[in-house]
Amino acid sequence: MRFLHGLYPIIDTAACNQAGVRPVALAEALAAAGVGIAQFRHKGPFTRQVFDEAEAIGRVLRAAGVKYVINDRADVALMLGADGIHLGQEDLPPTKVRAMVGSSAFIGYSTHNRGQLQAGDQEPVDYLAIGPIFATGSKEKPDPVLGVEALAALRPLTDKPLVAIGGITRENAAAVLAAGADAVAVISDLLTPDERRLAARLEEWLRLTGR
């Protein structure tokens, strides 16, 4: 999974709304920047409007060769022909989702501690996520913060690509990558109040994490 390296941007509808950025505008900036992967994340009801938005984002990303991942919803990922699905601990079991999608899509799986990471390593998934590494506001009830030292200690437990998530910014991303993460998942720090500055912000991120 060569595309799973450096920056793993997440287009989170709530974060975009709070920042005053249209999710499709972020997708367009990501496509123009040349990222390898991007995830669409929506934690509310998946209405027709949200589906249409996810579909439009998928068209933008795929036209640029960006791997498109849907968070949580295997059914939506299948309907949209997404490249990947990212599952959390409370979502459908990875074995069930693998049976649904076969080899047509890759699967990511979130973990939050040593036990979950070890269990996740045995699941039929293509990569694992671990976090929160730092305090985060993207979840209503976040799991305990792990920190960079714990990330370094947990990294040897799996040979699967490992994505670090949770409170990662331009100021701390280098330390996270140095601790062994293959990529850093970023939500809020991708965003600026002015959509016209998204390209400059993404260029900062790509310089920091490598293209």
C-alpha positions, 0 to 999 in steps of 0.5 A: 500500500504505497499510497498509505504513506505520510499524510492521510487526510480525513474529510470530516463533515463536522470539522468542515462545517465548523471551519466554514469549508465545503467538504468538496472544496477540501476534496478538490484541494487534496486532489490538486495537491496530489495526495495518495489517499483521502477518507470521507467521515460523517458521523451523523445520519447518512441522508440523501444529501450526505450521500450525494456529497460523498458521491461528488467527493468520490468523483473528484478524488478518483479523477485525480487517482486518489484512493477514496475511503468511506468511514464506517459504512460498508454499504455506502462504500459499496454503492459508491465503488469506493477503494476502501472502508475504514471501520471502528471498534463499534462498526461491523466486524472486519470479517463480515465486511471482508465477506461483503466486499471480497477483494474489491476494496481494502479495509482499515481498522481503528484500535486504541490500545495494546489489546485491540492492536494485537487483535486487529493484527489478526483480522482480515484488514489491510491497515490498522489505525492507532490513537488518539496519540494526542488529545482530540476534539473530533470525538464526543467520547475519545479513548485515553490518550496514548502519546508518542512513547506508547506509539513507539512501543506498540509499533512492533506488534504488527507488520501491517501499515499503521496510521496514527490519529488523534490531535496530530498537527504540523507541530507534532507530526514529525515526532509521530512519524519518527515513532514508527507510524507509516502515516498520520491521519489529520482532520482539523489541521488541514482546514483554514477559515479561507478556502483559498488558503487550503492549497497552501496549508496542504503544501505545508503538510506534504513538505512535512510528511513527504509526498 
